[in-house]
């Protein structure tokens, strides 16, 4: 990847297996805080960084600055369409993301099982929050983990990792990397193929955002960064399940 393409997505992480992330870009929430201070609405580019400065190379999320800076959620003025992804689930069966989650509150996250910290922590936080919901709401919530490292993350590998890192109800998806990458880009998340270093370690870069999709519109209207805690999710999930703003 050339120097001109090393601008990481908001919330993106680059990690070596077995080590802490080597690079973190400011979360989109930081931009929101600045916007809030200015009292204006900004258009925040979430593209893949392939175009010239001053242009966006992917979807644009319009973010309104609010007065409550304590909120973990970023509510998007221009929601994302749910990714048109048909991949393979942990049972080895075809899984059509749009069809399978239609009309259901859905959290989508792109990550990988060899991630040393951010991915398992994110899954754990969501799992802890989910268990605090009434049983009926637990059954409604769909949590979808799409691997960014399909070469190593087979259906069987995801099937072993997800229940330990998160919850047995979580849906793990794998498939062709380019298909996964296109799906991630459609909701403003940048990912790169995993790269093996000379020392044998594997470096992977992926956006660390969780995007919540409304059960009423099937659009992604709320974004969470990697610093979102289990308490943050527990506070917001009851509203997300109803399709309300947190």
Secondary structure, DSSP 8 states (H G I E B T S, - for coil): --GGG----TTEEEEETTS-EEEE---HHHHHHHHHHHT-EEEEE-S-S-S-TTS-SS-EEEEE--S-TT-S-EEEEEEEE----EEE-TTS-EEEHHHHTTTS-EEEEEE-TT-SSHHHHHHHHHHHHHTTS-HHHHHH-EEEEEES-TTT--HHHHHHHHHHHS-TT-EEEB--HHHHHHHHHTTT--B---EE-TTS-EEEEEE--EEEE-TTT-EEEEEE-TT--HHHHHHHHHHHHHT---
